[in-house]
Every structure is written in structure tokens, then in C-alpha cells.
Amino acid sequence: MNSLEFRLAWRSLGRNPRRTGLTLAATSFAMMLVVNMTGLSNGSHEEMVENGVRMASGHLSLMAPDHLEERTLEQPLAWTQSLRTHLESVPDIKGFAPRMDAFALVSHEESAQGMLIRGSDPTRENTVSEIEDRLTTGRFLRQGESREIVLGQKGAQTLGVELGDQVLLYGMAYSLESAYELFTVVGLVRFPDAELERTLAFISLEDAQAFFVYADRVTEVAILAEDSYQVEDLQNRLTQTLSNGDLRVHTWQEVVPELDQIIAIDKGGMYLILLLLTVVVGFGILNTILMAVLERKREFGILLALGLKPSKIFKVVYLESLLLAGVGIVIGLAISIPMVLYLQAHPIPITGNAAEGISQLNIEVSITSKFRASNPIRSTLIMMGVAVVAAFYPALKASRGQPIDVVQNA
């Protein structure tokens, strides 16, 4: 594009300031919505994933074959020093925690409640989950202390116990023998899901292995990655180095499919809204450029009569569309990026009835945003693509005019 074509395109945008201003406002507003909606979506989804995996599975889970489907003690995973050393050597692993999950009956005096007993390593559990942050009373398990148990608040209310009380655990050991032992309540935790708060309890991994006769075995190893976007790459590397006939590497999407489905549905709705928004912007640009072309039939006819090539007219109209979209995009980015960064730094908690829909997944979500450079870049490319498509018909119409007829009819 030479300077003459650029000047013609730029001057034409000022011929009708009101129409140009409205189109710029619509483009800027659409760009702002696209960037903010994408940022909000990325932020909320990432927080949902982080909260979900920190409570349930980790980003990745090492399990024995078939344990994901069966979830019983019949699929043990050997917890060896070599496996522990290997996980410590992987740089993209933020933390890992061996766990042993099994069911038992927990009773106190005349009250009883079936619970999922999670054997946790007190020194490693907090590198993956946030159990200690959820404590409302007492403390979490301590290394070297035996026969301690941490209950959910509602579980403690069901049993009628408080800190310092003893509860009886009764279950079936891996050896098919009856197992029963007294444990002292040392802490109470809160979960968003009332049912989980009633039926989940924590004891030390050492006590769980002794109680269920499961020495040197676990049911899973939860792994927390440095970044949720590294999960697939980390899974591939661990699969190559660890996976064999005795071990499988599962992602959080496999372990918590309900969370993955909710995120997929939410993304689908967002993409549909963004599609409709870009279509509206495209028609707005098309309307502005087409009206400008129809109003300037005399001008284009004179230019063609003076020898300006139709291809030059085509380029001028196209440049008008790109300038219109470009200015709108710059304004939209100038408004939306600070908004995304502010919400990223100051998330708004979701409470009350609005949180009930996600409580069953045991996650707490806030209105937050996540700024990624790919977000505004991708949004800019989409908007410029819309402008290119929208300008094709007006530019083609302007370039195909006949000089004599246009000048006579003007």
C-alpha cells in the first residue's frame, strides 16, 4: 500500500464521523468482551482445576492397572524408594503424595458412620492438597504420631465427637481379616460438599497400612504439576519412564471426569457467544464499508475515469476496513487488558446460592481472570479476519464500477 491509498482510506473514515464512531464503539466493545470473556473463562477454569485436583486427584495419579475402575484394595501399587526418588527428580513436579484409600465403619458410643479412610503421608500431603488450610479446629496429622484421625465437621457432628475423643475404626483388611482400632480425633476440616465432609477421614499412611495390612503398598500417588498446562507433557514423560504392567499414569480428566465435563460445557457456551459476537461485528463493519462505498460512487467513478486501476480502488476499500477494525481493536485492548489484570490480582469469591451448583465437586470458585499473551493475540487475529471477510464484497463492488455510467448517474 502506498501513501496515496492510505490517505484516501484514512480520509474516508472521517466523512461520516457518527457512523464511523458507532462502528468503532461496537468493534471496541466486542474486542473488550472477547478478551475479558476469554480471560474470565481461563481464570475460572484454571481455578476449578486447581481446587479440584488439590482435593481429589492431583493433576496426575499413579495407580495400579484397573484400580481406576475398581477402587478397591485388590489393586495395590508398590510404594518403593526408587519410585519416590524418581518423582523427586522430575523438575515439573511441584509435589506428590502417596495415599491409601479404603472404607471402614467409624463409631463412637452409639453412633456410627461409614467413611472413606484416606491414609496420608503427613510430610507430603500438603504439597498436593490444601487439607491443612481447610482445618477449622485442631491440627493435621503429624509424622511419628500414631492412631490419630482428622474428621470432617459434619462427620464429627454425626458421631457426636470433639477434639480429644476416641473413635473406633472397624473394617476389612487386605488379608481378609477383621480390623479394628481406636483413634484419637486431633482435627476437624471443612469441605464445600456436605456429603464429603460427613464421609471422609484422614489417618497417617503408616497407620492405614498397619490397620488394613497393606505394608509398602498404596492405592495411588497424587502428583501436582507446576502448571496445569504441563499435564499432558508430564503424563507422556512419566508414562515413558514409569508405566509398565504394574503402573498406570492417569490425568485428572480421567479421575474426575465430572469436572472435565463441566469445563467442556462451559467452554462450548462461551465459544458460541463469542461466535455470535464476531458475526455481529462482521456485519457492522460490512454495513459501514458498504454504505461508504455507495455514498462515494461519484468519487470512485472520477478516480476510475482519471486512470486509477480498479485494483487500487479495491485496495483502498480494504484498507478502510482494516483501519476501522485496527483502531477498534487497539481501543478494546487498551480497556480490556487492565481489566483482566485487575481481576487476576483481585478475584471475587462466589458464595451463597451461586456456589451450590459446583459444591458437589468439592471446589470453591471465585470470579477471577487469567492473562495469557495468546488471548489478545488470538482475539486480534480473529477480529482482523472478520474485517477482511466483511470488506470483500464492498471492495469488489467499488472496483467493478464503470466510470462513464457512474459519473453520469451520480
C-alpha positions as CSV (number, residue, x, y, z in Angstrom):
1,M,0.0,0.0,0.0
2,N,1.4,3.4,-1.0
3,S,0.8,6.7,0.8
4,L,-1.9,7.8,-1.6
5,E,-4.1,4.8,-0.9
6,F,-3.5,5.1,2.8
7,R,-4.5,8.8,2.8
8,L,-7.7,8.1,0.8
9,A,-8.7,5.3,3.1
10,W,-8.0,7.3,6.2
11,R,-9.8,10.4,5.0
12,S,-12.9,8.3,4.0
13,L,-13.3,7.3,7.7
14,G,-13.9,10.9,8.6
15,R,-16.6,11.5,6.0
16,N,-19.3,10.3,8.4
17,P,-17.9,10.6,11.9
18,R,-21.1,9.4,13.6
19,R,-21.3,6.1,11.6
20,T,-17.5,5.6,12.0
21,G,-17.7,6.3,15.7
22,L,-20.6,3.8,16.2
23,T,-18.7,1.1,14.3
24,L,-15.5,1.8,16.3
25,A,-17.5,1.6,19.5
26,A,-19.1,-1.7,18.5
27,T,-15.7,-3.2,17.5
28,S,-14.0,-1.9,20.7
29,F,-16.8,-3.3,22.8
30,A,-16.7,-6.6,21.1
31,M,-13.0,-6.8,21.5
32,M,-13.3,-5.9,25.1
33,L,-15.9,-8.6,25.6
34,V,-13.9,-11.3,23.7
35,V,-10.7,-10.6,25.7
36,N,-12.5,-10.4,29.1
37,M,-14.7,-13.4,28.5
38,T,-11.7,-15.5,27.4
39,G,-9.7,-14.3,30.4
40,L,-12.6,-15.0,32.8
41,S,-13.0,-18.4,31.3
42,N,-9.3,-19.3,31.5
43,G,-9.2,-18.0,35.1
44,S,-12.3,-19.7,36.4
45,H,-11.4,-23.0,34.6
46,E,-7.8,-23.0,35.9
47,E,-9.0,-22.3,39.4
48,M,-11.7,-25.0,39.2
49,V,-9.0,-27.4,38.0
50,E,-6.5,-26.3,40.8
51,N,-9.1,-26.6,43.5
52,G,-10.5,-29.9,42.2
53,V,-7.2,-31.6,41.8
54,R,-5.8,-30.4,45.1
55,M,-8.7,-32.0,46.9
56,A,-9.3,-35.1,44.8
57,S,-6.7,-36.4,42.5
58,G,-3.7,-34.1,41.8
59,H,-3.0,-33.2,38.2
60,L,-1.8,-36.8,37.7
61,S,-2.4,-40.1,39.5
62,L,-0.2,-43.1,39.6
63,M,-2.3,-46.2,40.0
64,A,-2.2,-50.0,39.5
65,P,-3.9,-51.3,36.4
66,D,-7.7,-51.5,36.8
67,H,-7.7,-49.5,40.1
68,L,-9.3,-46.5,38.5
69,E,-12.3,-48.7,37.6
70,E,-12.5,-50.9,40.7
71,R,-11.3,-48.6,43.5
72,T,-10.6,-51.5,46.0
73,L,-7.6,-52.7,47.9
74,E,-7.3,-55.6,45.4
75,Q,-5.2,-53.4,43.0
76,P,-2.2,-52.4,45.1
77,L,0.6,-50.1,43.9
78,A,4.0,-50.8,45.4
79,W,5.4,-47.7,47.0
80,T,9.2,-48.1,46.7
81,Q,12.2,-45.9,47.3
82,S,13.1,-46.0,43.6
83,L,9.6,-44.6,42.7
84,R,9.9,-41.9,45.3
85,T,13.4,-40.9,44.1
86,H,12.3,-40.8,40.5
87,L,9.4,-38.5,41.3
88,E,11.7,-36.2,43.3
89,S,14.0,-35.9,40.3
90,V,11.3,-34.7,37.8
91,P,11.6,-30.9,37.6
92,D,8.0,-30.2,36.5
93,I,6.5,-31.9,39.6
94,K,5.6,-29.4,42.3
95,G,4.6,-32.1,44.8
96,F,3.4,-35.7,45.2
97,A,1.7,-37.6,47.9
98,P,1.2,-41.4,48.4
99,R,-2.3,-42.3,49.5
100,M,-4.2,-45.4,50.6
101,D,-8.0,-45.2,50.4
102,A,-10.3,-47.8,51.9
103,F,-13.7,-47.9,53.5
104,A,-14.3,-48.5,57.2
105,L,-17.0,-48.1,59.8
106,V,-16.3,-45.3,62.3
107,S,-18.2,-45.4,65.6
108,H,-18.4,-43.5,68.9
109,E,-20.6,-44.8,71.7
110,E,-24.0,-45.5,70.0
111,S,-23.3,-43.5,66.7
112,A,-21.7,-45.0,63.6
113,Q,-20.9,-43.7,60.1
114,G,-19.4,-45.4,57.1
115,M,-16.4,-43.4,55.9
116,L,-13.7,-43.3,53.2
117,I,-10.5,-43.6,55.2
118,R,-7.6,-41.9,53.5
119,G,-4.1,-42.8,54.6
120,S,-1.9,-39.8,54.0
121,D,1.8,-39.0,54.4
122,P,1.8,-36.0,56.8
123,T,5.0,-34.7,55.3
124,R,3.9,-34.8,51.7
125,E,0.1,-34.4,51.7
126,N,0.2,-30.6,51.9
127,T,2.5,-30.4,48.8
128,V,-0.5,-31.6,46.8
129,S,-3.7,-30.8,48.7
130,E,-4.8,-28.0,50.9
131,I,-6.2,-30.0,53.8
132,E,-4.3,-28.0,56.4
133,D,-5.8,-24.8,55.1
134,R,-9.3,-26.3,55.5
135,L,-8.8,-27.1,59.2
136,T,-11.3,-25.3,61.4
137,T,-10.3,-26.9,64.7
138,G,-7.2,-28.7,65.9
139,R,-4.3,-29.7,63.7
140,F,-3.5,-32.1,60.9
141,L,-1.7,-35.4,61.3
142,R,2.0,-35.4,62.5
143,Q,4.8,-37.6,61.4
144,G,5.7,-40.1,64.1
145,E,2.3,-39.7,65.9
146,S,0.2,-42.9,65.7
147,R,-3.6,-43.6,65.9
148,E,-4.7,-40.1,65.1
149,I,-7.6,-39.2,62.9
150,V,-8.9,-36.0,61.2
151,L,-12.6,-35.8,60.5
152,G,-14.9,-33.5,58.6
153,Q,-17.0,-31.3,60.8
154,K,-20.3,-32.9,59.7
155,G,-18.8,-36.3,60.3
156,A,-17.8,-35.3,63.8
157,Q,-21.3,-34.0,64.4
158,T,-22.9,-37.2,63.2
159,L,-20.7,-39.2,65.6
160,G,-21.0,-36.7,68.4
161,V,-17.3,-36.3,68.9
162,E,-15.0,-33.4,69.6
163,L,-11.2,-32.9,69.7
164,G,-9.5,-35.4,72.0
165,D,-12.3,-38.0,71.8
166,Q,-11.6,-41.5,70.6
167,V,-13.4,-43.3,67.7
168,L,-13.4,-46.9,66.8
169,L,-12.5,-47.9,63.2
170,Y,-13.8,-51.2,62.0
171,G,-13.1,-52.6,58.6
172,M,-11.9,-55.5,56.4
173,A,-8.1,-55.8,56.0
174,Y,-6.3,-56.7,52.7
175,S,-5.6,-60.1,54.4
176,L,-9.4,-60.6,54.7
177,E,-9.2,-60.4,58.4
178,S,-11.3,-58.1,60.6
179,A,-9.5,-54.9,61.6
180,Y,-10.5,-52.6,64.4
181,E,-8.6,-50.0,66.4
182,L,-9.2,-46.8,68.5
183,F,-8.1,-43.5,67.0
184,T,-8.0,-40.1,68.7
185,V,-9.6,-37.1,66.9
186,V,-6.9,-34.4,66.5
187,G,-8.5,-32.1,63.9
188,L,-11.7,-31.1,62.1
189,V,-11.9,-29.9,58.5
190,R,-14.4,-28.1,56.3
191,F,-15.4,-29.1,52.7
192,P,-17.8,-27.3,50.3
193,D,-19.5,-30.7,49.8
194,A,-21.5,-31.6,52.9
195,E,-21.6,-35.3,52.0
196,L,-17.8,-35.4,51.6
197,E,-17.5,-33.6,54.9
198,R,-19.5,-36.3,56.5
199,T,-17.8,-39.3,55.0
200,L,-14.1,-38.6,54.6
201,A,-11.5,-39.1,57.3
202,F,-7.7,-38.9,57.4
203,I,-5.2,-41.1,59.2
204,S,-1.5,-41.4,58.6
205,L,-0.3,-43.6,55.8
206,E,1.7,-45.7,58.3
207,D,-1.4,-46.3,60.4
208,A,-3.5,-47.1,57.3
209,Q,-1.0,-49.6,56.1
210,A,-0.9,-51.3,59.5
211,F,-4.7,-51.2,60.0
212,F,-5.5,-52.7,56.6
213,V,-2.4,-54.9,56.5
214,Y,-1.2,-53.1,53.4
215,A,2.6,-52.8,54.1
216,D,4.6,-51.0,51.5
217,R,1.6,-50.6,49.3
218,V,-0.7,-47.6,48.4
219,T,-3.7,-47.2,46.2
220,E,-2.5,-44.1,44.4
221,V,0.2,-41.5,44.2
222,A,-1.3,-38.0,43.6
223,I,1.0,-35.6,41.6
224,L,0.7,-31.8,41.4
225,A,2.3,-30.2,38.4
226,E,4.0,-26.8,38.3
227,D,1.4,-25.7,35.8
228,S,-1.9,-27.3,34.7
229,Y,-0.9,-26.7,31.1
230,Q,2.0,-29.1,31.6
231,V,-0.1,-32.1,32.5
232,E,-0.2,-33.8,29.1
233,D,3.6,-33.4,28.6
234,L,4.3,-34.6,32.1
235,Q,2.0,-37.6,31.6
236,N,3.8,-38.6,28.5
237,R,7.2,-38.4,30.2
238,L,6.1,-40.4,33.2
239,T,4.4,-43.0,31.0
240,Q,7.7,-43.5,29.1
241,T,9.8,-43.7,32.3
242,L,7.4,-45.4,34.7
243,S,4.5,-47.1,33.1
244,N,4.7,-50.8,32.9
245,G,2.5,-53.8,33.7
246,D,2.2,-52.7,37.4
247,L,1.5,-49.0,37.0
248,R,-0.6,-46.5,35.0
249,V,-0.4,-42.7,34.8
250,H,-3.9,-41.1,34.8
251,T,-4.8,-37.4,34.2
252,W,-7.2,-35.5,36.4
253,Q,-9.7,-35.6,33.5
254,E,-9.8,-39.4,33.8
255,V,-10.0,-39.4,37.6
256,V,-12.5,-36.6,37.9
257,P,-14.5,-36.7,34.6
258,E,-17.4,-34.7,36.1
259,L,-15.1,-31.6,36.4
260,D,-13.9,-32.0,32.9
261,Q,-17.4,-32.2,31.5
262,I,-18.5,-29.1,33.4
263,I,-15.5,-27.2,31.9
264,A,-16.2,-28.5,28.4
265,I,-19.8,-27.4,28.6
266,D,-18.9,-24.0,29.9
267,K,-16.3,-23.6,27.1
268,G,-18.8,-24.6,24.5
269,G,-21.3,-22.0,25.7
270,M,-18.6,-19.3,25.7
271,Y,-17.4,-20.1,22.2
272,L,-21.0,-19.9,20.9
273,I,-21.4,-16.5,22.4
274,L,-18.1,-15.3,21.0
275,L,-19.1,-16.7,17.6
276,L,-22.3,-14.7,17.6
277,L,-20.4,-11.6,18.8
278,T,-17.9,-11.8,16.0
279,V,-20.7,-12.3,13.4
280,V,-22.4,-9.1,14.7
281,V,-19.1,-7.2,14.5
282,G,-18.6,-8.5,10.9
283,F,-22.0,-7.3,9.8
284,G,-21.3,-3.9,11.5
285,I,-18.1,-3.5,9.5
286,L,-19.8,-4.7,6.4
287,N,-22.6,-2.2,6.8
288,T,-20.2,0.7,7.4
289,I,-17.9,0.0,4.5
290,L,-20.8,-0.8,2.1
291,M,-22.6,2.4,2.9
292,A,-19.4,4.4,2.4
293,V,-18.9,2.7,-1.0
294,L,-22.5,3.5,-2.1
295,E,-22.2,7.1,-1.0
296,R,-18.9,7.6,-2.9
297,K,-20.0,6.2,-6.3
298,R,-19.2,9.6,-7.9
299,E,-15.8,9.7,-6.3
300,F,-14.8,6.2,-7.4
301,G,-16.1,6.9,-10.9
302,I,-14.0,10.0,-11.2
303,L,-10.9,8.1,-9.9
304,L,-11.5,5.3,-12.4
305,A,-12.0,7.9,-15.2
306,L,-8.7,9.5,-14.3
307,G,-7.0,6.2,-14.7
308,L,-6.8,4.7,-11.3
309,K,-6.8,1.0,-11.6
310,P,-9.8,-1.0,-10.2
311,S,-7.3,-3.0,-8.1
312,K,-6.3,0.3,-6.4
313,I,-9.9,1.0,-5.6
314,F,-10.2,-2.5,-4.2
315,K,-7.1,-1.9,-2.0
316,V,-8.4,1.4,-0.7
317,V,-11.7,0.0,0.4
318,Y,-9.9,-3.0,2.0
319,L,-7.5,-0.7,3.8
320,E,-10.5,1.3,5.2
321,S,-11.9,-1.9,6.7
322,L,-8.5,-2.8,8.2
323,L,-8.1,0.7,9.6
324,L,-11.6,0.7,11.1
325,A,-11.0,-2.7,12.7
326,G,-7.5,-1.9,13.8
327,V,-8.4,1.3,15.7
328,G,-11.3,-0.5,17.3
329,I,-9.1,-3.4,18.4
330,V,-6.5,-1.0,19.9
331,I,-9.2,0.8,21.9
332,G,-10.7,-2.5,23.0
333,L,-7.3,-3.9,24.1
334,A,-6.5,-0.7,26.0
335,I,-9.6,-1.1,28.0
336,S,-9.8,-4.9,28.4
337,I,-6.2,-5.9,29.3
338,P,-6.1,-3.7,32.5
339,M,-9.5,-5.2,33.5
340,V,-8.1,-8.8,33.0
341,L,-5.0,-8.0,35.1
342,Y,-7.1,-6.4,37.8
343,L,-9.4,-9.4,38.2
344,Q,-6.4,-11.7,38.1
345,A,-4.9,-9.8,41.1
346,H,-8.2,-9.3,42.9
347,P,-10.5,-12.3,42.4
348,I,-14.1,-12.0,43.7
349,P,-15.3,-15.0,45.8
350,I,-18.5,-16.8,44.8
351,T,-20.7,-17.5,47.8
352,G,-24.3,-18.3,48.7
353,N,-26.7,-19.8,46.1
354,A,-24.3,-19.2,43.2
355,A,-21.9,-21.7,44.7
356,E,-24.3,-24.5,45.1
357,G,-24.0,-25.7,41.5
358,I,-20.3,-26.5,42.0
359,S,-20.3,-27.7,45.6
360,Q,-20.8,-31.3,44.6
361,L,-17.4,-31.3,43.0
362,N,-15.9,-30.1,46.3
363,I,-14.4,-26.9,44.8
364,E,-14.6,-23.3,45.7
365,V,-14.5,-20.9,42.8
366,S,-14.2,-17.2,42.6
367,I,-14.7,-14.7,39.7
368,T,-11.1,-14.4,38.5
369,S,-9.3,-13.9,35.3
370,K,-6.1,-15.2,33.8
371,F,-4.0,-13.2,31.4
372,R,-2.2,-15.1,28.7
373,A,-0.5,-13.4,25.8
374,S,-2.1,-15.8,23.4
375,N,-5.6,-14.5,24.4
376,P,-5.3,-10.9,23.0
377,I,-3.2,-12.1,20.0
378,R,-5.7,-14.7,19.0
379,S,-8.6,-12.3,19.6
380,T,-6.9,-9.7,17.4
381,L,-6.3,-12.1,14.6
382,I,-10.0,-13.2,14.7
383,M,-11.2,-9.6,14.6
384,M,-8.9,-8.7,11.7
385,G,-10.0,-11.9,9.9
386,V,-13.6,-10.8,10.3
387,A,-12.8,-7.3,8.9
388,V,-11.0,-8.9,5.9
389,V,-14.0,-11.1,5.1
390,A,-16.6,-8.3,5.7
391,A,-14.7,-5.9,3.4
392,F,-14.5,-8.2,0.4
393,Y,-18.0,-7.5,-1.1
394,P,-17.9,-3.7,-0.7
395,A,-14.3,-3.6,-2.1
396,L,-15.3,-5.8,-5.0
397,K,-18.4,-3.7,-5.7
398,A,-16.3,-0.5,-5.7
399,S,-13.7,-1.8,-8.0
400,R,-16.2,-3.1,-10.6
401,G,-17.9,0.3,-11.3
402,Q,-17.9,1.7,-14.9
403,P,-16.5,5.3,-14.9
404,I,-18.9,6.8,-17.5
405,D,-22.0,5.3,-16.1
406,V,-21.1,6.1,-12.6
407,V,-20.3,9.7,-13.3
408,Q,-23.5,10.2,-15.4
409,N,-25.7,8.7,-12.7
410,A,-24.0,10.5,-9.8
